[in-house]
Amino acid sequence: MSAQTSVGRPGAMSRLFARWETVLVIALVGLIVLGTRLSPFFLTPGNFANLTAALMEVAIMALPMTLIIVAGEIDLSVESMAGLASSILGFLWAAGVPLTIGIPLVLLVGALGGLLNGLLVARARLPSLVVTLGTLALFRGMALIVLGPRGVSDFPAGFTQLGFGRVPGTAVPWSVVVFLTLAVVLGIVLHGTWIGRQIYAVGKNSGAARFSGVMVGRLKVALFVLTGLIAALAGIILTSRLSSARADAGQGMTLTVVTVALLGGVNIFGGSGTIRASSWRSSLSP
């Protein structure tokens, strides 16, 4: 029995260190050690909070992106949806609409934008790459129409705390709490429910999944709606962190979001990937 244990243990250890998640953890620890050696101010509560808050919008958008790539699709319009969300929120606030009304309306717009993507992909059978490239330009153009070149920056202090405020008594930004909550919920959905099993099945072989009883079209539409909704949420958090609403908010984030998901171990062709690895890669993104 002891001989079997001694033989099996090295194999288990080698499999552990061969996991992509383990590589990410080691890389994260290495970066922390390097940063601490290069500067005494690196590993301080204030710097930790600032660095973490600066990448939370990308990390939040990478979560639904992971699900949608696992399902064999992609959404390149997330950065424009974040910008559109910022523009609409700024426009509504400048027009005197309370944030308690404006924020739900912005989230609704995000869901509707995702619904448009989902219907074009799942019902019209158009490639998601082409569709979301089109809506990438469409949403950004709508943001420019809504807000134009001006910016809105007179948001209340309570709202701006969402972007760069910290949990009382800690160095943890509130945006990290939002990210961790979404990561836990989506992680449970992907890895512990029948919905997650259907997502993997669709990504591996959508035809076989359809013959197995999976409503492939409905599932893909739901994933695009979720992606649009969370992209709008990221736009709200970005507006809060910058204390300013602008039409160009979030510009250039899409490539980073997709990179985070792919380097987190998600297969670009669908069918494999985890929320855990994407979450770790979000911590490593510049």
Residue pairs with C-beta under 8 A, 6 or more apart in sequence:
16 22
20 264
20 265
20 277
21 265
21 274
21 276
21 277
21 280
24 264
24 277
24 280
24 281
24 284
25 280
27 284
28 280
28 283
28 284
31 284
32 42
32 43
35 42
35 43
36 42
36 43
41 47
45 171
46 171
48 171
49 164
49 166
49 171
49 172
49 173
50 164
52 172
52 173
52 175
52 176
53 163
53 164
53 173
53 175
53 176
53 241
54 241
55 282
55 283
55 285
55 286
56 173
56 175
56 176
56 178
56 179
56 237
56 241
57 82
57 175
57 234
57 235
57 237
57 238
57 241
57 250
57 253
58 234
58 253
58 256
58 257
58 260
58 282
58 285
59 179
59 260
59 279
59 282
59 283
59 285
60 175
60 178
60 179
60 182
60 230
60 233
60 234
60 237
61 78
61 79
61 82
61 227
61 230
61 231
61 234
61 253
61 257
62 257
62 260
62 261
62 264
62 278
62 281
62 282
63 179
63 182
63 183
63 186
63 230
63 275
63 278
63 279
64 75
64 186
64 223
64 226
64 227
64 230
64 231
65 74
65 75
65 78
65 227
65 257
65 258
65 260
65 261
65 278
66 186
66 190
66 261
66 264
66 266
66 273
66 274
66 275
66 278
67 186
67 189
67 190
67 199
67 223
67 226
67 227
68 74
68 75
68 128
68 223
68 224
68 227
69 203
69 258
69 261
69 262
69 266
69 267
69 268
69 270
69 273
70 190
70 199
70 200
70 203
70 266
70 267
70 270
70 271
70 272
70 273
71 199
71 202
71 203
71 219
71 220
71 223
71 270
72 202
72 203
72 206
72 269
72 270
72 271
73 121
73 128
73 220
73 223
73 224
73 270
74 128
74 129
74 132
74 258
75 114
75 117
75 128
75 132
75 224
75 227
75 228
76 129
76 132
76 133
76 136
76 254
76 258
77 113
77 117
77 132
77 133
77 135
77 136
77 138
77 139
77 228
77 231
77 254
78 227
78 228
78 231
78 234
78 250
78 253
78 254
78 257
79 136
79 231
79 250
79 251
79 252
79 253
79 254
79 257
80 135
80 136
80 137
80 138
80 139
80 140
80 143
80 250
81 110
81 113
81 114
81 139
81 228
81 231
81 232
81 235
82 231
82 232
82 234
82 235
82 238
82 249
82 250
82 253
83 139
83 140
83 143
83 235
83 246
83 247
83 248
83 249
83 250
83 251
84 109
84 110
84 113
84 139
84 140
84 142
84 143
84 146
84 232
84 235
85 106
85 107
85 109
85 110
85 231
85 232
85 233
85 234
85 235
85 236
85 239
86 143
86 235
86 236
86 238
86 239
86 245
86 246
86 247
86 249
86 250
87 142
87 143
87 144
87 146
87 147
87 245
87 246
87 247
87 249
88 102
88 105
88 106
88 109
88 143
88 146
88 147
89 99
89 102
89 103
89 106
89 235
89 236
89 239
89 245
90 147
90 151
90 152
90 239
90 244
90 245
90 246
91 146
91 147
91 152
91 245
92 101
92 102
92 105
92 106
93 99
93 102
93 152
93 154
93 155
93 245
94 152
97 105
99 155
99 156
99 159
103 236
106 232
106 235
106 236
107 229
107 232
107 233
107 236
109 232
110 228
110 229
110 230
110 231
110 232
110 233
110 235
111 225
111 228
111 229
111 232
112 228
113 135
113 139
113 228
113 231
113 232
114 224
114 225
114 226
114 227
114 228
114 229
114 231
115 221
115 224
115 225
115 228
116 135
117 128
117 131
117 132
117 135
117 224
117 227
117 228
118 220
118 221
118 222
118 223
118 224
118 225
119 221
120 126
120 131
121 127
121 128
121 131
121 220
121 221
121 224
122 216
122 217
122 218
122 220
122 221
122 224
123 217
123 221
136 254
140 247
140 251
143 247
143 248
143 249
144 247
146 247
147 245
147 246
147 247
148 247
149 247
151 244
151 245
151 246
152 244
152 245
153 243
153 244
153 245
155 239
155 240
155 243
155 245
159 240
160 240
160 241
160 243
161 174
161 240
162 174
162 175
162 236
162 237
162 240
162 241
163 173
163 174
163 175
163 237
163 238
163 239
163 240
163 241
163 242
163 243
164 173
164 240
164 241
165 173
165 174
166 172
166 173
166 174
167 173
167 174
167 177
175 237
175 241
178 233
178 237
179 282
182 230
183 275
183 279
186 275
187 274
187 275
187 276
187 279
189 195
189 196
190 196
190 199
190 274
190 275
191 274
191 275
195 219
198 209
198 214
198 219
199 219
199 223
200 271
200 272
201 208
201 209
201 212
201 214
202 209
202 214
202 216
202 219
202 220
202 270
203 267
203 269
203 270
203 271
203 272
204 270
204 271
204 272
205 271
206 216
209 216
210 216
234 250
235 249
235 250
238 249
238 250
239 245
239 249
242 249
256 285
259 285
260 278
260 281
260 282
260 285
261 273
261 278
261 281
262 268
263 281
264 273
264 274
264 277
264 278
264 279
264 280
264 281
264 282
265 272
265 273
265 274
265 277
265 278
265 281
266 272
266 273
266 274
266 277
266 278
267 273
